[in-house]
Amino acid sequence: MRRLHLLRHAHAAPPGKYRDHERPLTTAGRAAAAQVGRALTARGDLIDIALCSDAARARETLDLVLETSGATPELRLERGIYQADCEEIAALLRVLPDEVRTVLVVGHNPGVGEFAAAFAGGGSTPDLDRLNRFFPPAALASFEIAAPWNELSWKGGQLLAFLS
């Protein structure tokens, strides 16, 4: 079985003072990102690869998650995640090597939330209901996947948890 963790970046400073791509996390966003790292540690999830948007708020979110979880995955900054839609996120996952067991994707809405909703083929009804309503900053959807990465399909993931 494989695991996929989809994480929307934590809460960032509003546009205006910063260009959108360079917006840093707020104090609350930094705390929320650290909480995600602690949650992954509590589950004992070992991340093989982290695919992350190259936007400052996504990179900072990932840094805090890894710092608090102690994880040391292979890191891939992917400019394409910045404005990725469902299909673009799926395309990044479908080319992963078969030996990769656990992946963390750190990105943005609407793409991350739409991907999670389209990918969820089952799981806890309350979590699925919340996931389908809103995917807030620092939300983490964790899926179990039976198929190889290159056969990733819609409704192909079993939602294990939705932390929001």
C-alpha positions in Angstrom: 0.0 0.0 0.0 1.0 3.6 -0.7 0.2 6.7 1.2 -0.4 10.2 -0.1 -0.6 13.3 2.1 -2.1 16.4 0.5 -1.3 19.6 2.5 -2.6 23.0 1.7 0.0 25.6 2.8 -0.6 27.3 6.1 -2.2 30.7 6.5 -0.1 33.4 4.8 0.2 37.2 5.0 -2.4 39.0 2.8 -1.5 40.2 -0.6 -0.4 43.8 -0.8 2.9 44.1 1.0 4.3 41.1 -0.8 4.1 39.7 -4.4 1.8 36.7 -4.2 4.6 34.2 -4.8 6.6 35.7 -1.9 3.9 35.9 0.8 5.3 34.5 4.1 3.3 32.6 6.7 1.6 34.5 9.6 2.4 33.6 13.2 -0.8 31.5 13.3 0.2 29.8 10.0 3.6 28.9 11.4 2.0 27.3 14.5 -0.5 25.4 12.3 2.3 24.0 10.0 4.2 22.8 13.1 1.0 21.1 14.3 0.8 19.2 11.0 4.4 18.0 11.6 3.5 16.8 15.0 0.4 15.0 13.7 2.5 13.1 11.1 5.0 12.1 13.8 2.2 10.8 16.0 1.0 8.6 13.1 4.5 7.3 12.5 4.3 8.2 8.8 7.7 8.2 7.1 7.7 10.4 4.0 9.8 9.3 1.1 9.3 12.3 -1.2 7.9 15.8 -0.6 6.6 17.6 -3.7 6.2 21.3 -2.9 5.2 24.4 -4.7 8.0 26.9 -5.0 5.9 29.7 -3.5 7.4 31.1 -0.2 4.3 30.1 1.9 4.4 26.5 0.7 8.2 26.2 1.2 7.9 27.6 4.7 5.0 25.3 5.5 7.0 22.3 4.4 10.1 23.4 6.3 8.1 23.7 9.6 6.4 20.3 9.0 9.7 18.6 8.4 11.4 20.4 11.3 8.7 19.3 13.8 8.3 15.8 12.4 12.0 15.0 12.0 11.3 13.7 8.5 14.1 13.8 6.0 12.4 13.0 2.6 13.7 13.7 -0.8 12.6 17.3 -1.6 11.3 18.4 -5.0 10.3 22.0 -5.5 7.8 22.0 -8.3 6.9 25.4 -9.8 4.0 23.7 -11.5 2.2 23.1 -8.2 1.8 26.8 -7.7 -1.3 27.0 -9.8 -1.9 23.3 -10.5 -5.3 21.9 -11.1 -6.4 18.3 -10.3 -4.9 16.8 -13.5 -1.6 18.6 -13.1 -1.2 17.2 -9.5 -2.2 13.7 -10.7 0.4 13.9 -13.5 3.2 14.7 -11.0 2.2 11.7 -8.9 1.8 9.3 -11.9 5.5 9.5 -12.8 6.8 8.6 -9.3 8.9 5.5 -9.1 7.1 2.3 -7.9 9.4 2.0 -4.9 8.1 5.3 -3.4 5.7 4.4 -0.6 4.7 7.7 1.0 4.4 11.2 -0.6 3.6 14.6 0.8 2.3 17.2 -1.6 2.3 20.8 -0.4 0.3 23.2 -2.6 -2.5 25.6 -3.0 -6.2 25.8 -3.4 -8.2 25.3 -5.4 -6.0 22.5 -6.9 -5.2 20.6 -3.7 -8.8 20.7 -2.4 -10.2 19.7 -5.7 -7.7 16.9 -6.1 -8.5 15.6 -2.6 -12.3 15.6 -3.3 -11.9 13.9 -6.7 -9.5 11.3 -5.3 -11.4 10.3 -2.2 -13.1 7.0 -3.0 -14.0 6.2 0.6 -13.2 6.7 4.2 -14.8 8.2 7.3 -18.1 9.9 6.4 -17.5 12.9 8.7 -14.0 13.5 7.3 -15.2 13.1 3.7 -18.0 15.6 4.4 -15.6 18.1 5.8 -13.1 17.6 3.0 -15.8 18.1 0.4 -17.1 21.3 2.0 -13.8 23.3 2.5 -10.0 22.7 2.4 -8.7 25.4 4.7 -5.1 26.5 5.1 -2.9 23.9 6.8 -5.5 21.1 6.1 -4.0 17.7 5.6 -5.8 14.9 3.8 -4.1 11.5 4.1 -5.0 8.6 1.7 -4.1 5.0 1.4 -3.6 3.8 -2.2 -3.6 0.2 -3.5 -2.7 0.9 -7.1 0.8 1.8 -8.4 1.5 5.5 -8.9 1.3 5.2 -12.7 -2.3 3.8 -12.3 -3.5 6.6 -10.1 -7.2 7.2 -10.8 -10.1 9.4 -9.5 -11.8 7.9 -6.5 -8.7 5.7 -6.1 -7.8 6.8 -2.6 -9.1 5.6 0.8 -9.3 8.7 3.0 -7.5 7.8 6.3 -7.8 11.2 8.0 -8.6 14.8 7.3 -6.9 17.2 9.7 -8.2 20.7 9.5 
